[in-house]
Amino acid sequence: MPWLADSFEKAGDRTSAESTLTESLRIFPRSVLLRIKYAIFLGSGGRETEAISQHNIAANIDRKQALGWEYLLKSGSVNAFLAARNNSEIALPADLLPEAAVRHYLDDAPPNSR
């Protein structure tokens, strides 16, 4: 469901993106990924107080996962891996849950590495 919100946001439809995120959180209220995704969404719209609240809820559920997802979503998988390797309080991308969602946010391999 976070990638549906991503699609709406890329299309410039922030209203549908937010509706998707809030409905997803209604169904999965303890999803750290959804909480961090929503926090980033809110922050990008200038709603810092709400963003901090969502981030705090995610951190209260699982701080290590929250930091890992935040790094992955904001900085990409390579930078998230490097940050986690240097800070044991951040989950490695390979340790994030749900595992299937991680693949959606992995960096593309450079063309010459294929």
C-alpha positions as CSV (number, residue, x, y, z in Angstrom):
1,M,0.0,0.0,0.0
2,P,2.8,2.5,0.5
3,W,3.7,2.2,-3.2
4,L,0.2,3.1,-4.1
5,A,0.6,6.3,-2.1
6,D,3.9,6.8,-3.9
7,S,2.2,6.6,-7.2
8,F,-0.5,9.1,-6.2
9,E,2.2,11.4,-4.9
10,K,4.3,11.1,-8.1
11,A,1.1,12.0,-10.1
12,G,0.7,15.1,-7.9
13,D,-2.4,13.8,-6.2
14,R,-1.4,14.4,-2.5
15,T,-5.1,14.1,-1.4
16,S,-5.3,10.5,-2.7
17,A,-1.8,9.7,-1.4
18,E,-2.8,10.8,2.1
19,S,-6.1,9.0,2.0
20,T,-4.2,5.8,1.0
21,L,-1.8,6.2,3.9
22,T,-4.4,7.0,6.5
23,E,-6.6,4.0,5.3
24,S,-3.5,1.8,5.4
25,L,-2.8,2.9,8.9
26,R,-6.4,2.2,9.9
27,I,-5.9,-1.4,8.8
28,F,-2.3,-1.7,10.0
29,P,-1.9,0.7,12.9
30,R,1.3,-0.9,14.1
31,S,3.1,-0.8,10.8
32,V,6.4,1.0,11.3
33,L,6.9,1.3,7.5
34,L,3.5,3.0,7.1
35,R,4.1,5.3,10.1
36,I,7.5,6.4,8.7
37,K,6.1,6.8,5.2
38,Y,3.3,9.0,6.6
39,A,5.7,11.0,8.7
40,I,7.8,11.7,5.6
41,F,4.7,12.6,3.6
42,L,3.5,15.0,6.3
43,G,6.9,16.6,6.7
44,S,7.1,17.2,2.9
45,G,3.8,19.0,3.1
46,G,5.0,21.3,5.9
47,R,3.0,19.5,8.6
48,E,6.0,19.1,10.9
49,T,4.1,18.6,14.2
50,E,2.0,15.8,12.7
51,A,5.2,14.3,11.1
52,I,7.0,14.2,14.4
53,S,4.0,12.6,16.1
54,Q,3.9,9.8,13.4
55,H,7.6,9.3,13.7
56,N,7.3,9.0,17.5
57,I,4.6,6.5,17.2
58,A,6.8,4.4,14.9
59,A,9.7,4.7,17.2
60,N,7.6,3.6,20.1
61,I,6.6,0.5,18.2
62,D,10.2,-0.4,17.1
63,R,12.9,2.3,17.2
64,K,15.5,0.3,15.2
65,Q,13.0,-0.4,12.4
66,A,11.8,3.2,12.4
67,L,15.3,4.5,11.9
68,G,16.0,1.9,9.2
69,W,12.9,2.7,7.2
70,E,13.5,6.4,7.6
71,Y,17.1,6.0,6.2
72,L,15.9,3.7,3.4
73,L,13.0,6.0,2.3
74,K,14.9,9.3,2.5
75,S,18.4,8.3,1.5
76,G,18.2,5.1,-0.6
77,S,19.3,1.5,0.1
78,V,23.0,2.0,-0.2
79,N,23.1,4.9,2.2
80,A,20.7,3.1,4.5
81,F,23.0,0.1,4.5
82,L,26.1,2.3,5.2
83,A,24.3,4.1,8.0
84,A,23.1,0.9,9.7
85,R,26.6,-0.7,9.3
86,N,28.0,2.2,11.3
87,N,25.2,2.6,13.8
88,S,23.7,-0.5,15.5
89,E,20.6,1.5,16.4
90,I,19.5,1.5,12.7
91,A,18.1,-1.7,11.1
92,L,19.9,-2.9,8.0
93,P,17.7,-2.8,4.9
94,A,17.8,-6.7,4.9
95,D,16.4,-6.7,8.4
96,L,13.4,-4.4,7.7
97,L,9.9,-5.6,7.9
98,P,7.8,-6.4,6.0
99,E,10.6,-7.9,4.0
100,A,8.7,-7.8,0.7
101,A,8.3,-4.0,0.9
102,V,12.0,-3.5,1.1
103,R,12.4,-4.6,-2.6
104,H,10.2,-1.7,-3.7
105,Y,12.7,0.8,-2.3
106,L,16.0,-0.7,-3.3
107,D,18.3,1.5,-5.4
108,D,18.7,0.5,-9.0
109,A,22.0,-1.1,-9.8
110,P,24.4,1.0,-12.0
111,P,24.1,0.1,-15.7
112,N,27.7,-1.2,-15.9
113,S,27.2,-3.6,-13.0
114,R,24.6,-5.8,-14.7
